[in-house]
Amino acid sequence: MKSVPVWIWYTALRILLFAVPLAVLLAVGVNPWISAAVAALFGLSASLIFLRRARESMSTDLYSARHREAPVTRADDEEEDAAIDGQSPNASPKPTP
């Protein structure tokens, strides 16, 4: 069984860290704009403090995905490159009727 990717856990926890304080503040009767601002500040602060490991793991995964040694090639990449190379650089596309 595959485990859930880190970015899904991180995103879900960030949403919970915002939604729970927002719901509590709205239930108490605080102005919606103020409760949204307070919930956003709480969510940001709590995620910086408590979600450090998940954030670092996610950034490591993103870095390794962006800096692969061998680029990912798809089946139609060569055909697209050949089609682009076949066009002259000064040719403008013809308008379609």
Secondary structure, DSSP 8 states (H G I E B T S, - for coil): -----HHHHHHHHHHHHHHHHHHHHHHHT--HHHHHHHHHHHHHHHHHHH-HHHHHHHHHHHHHHHT-SS----TTHHHHHHHHHHS-TT-------
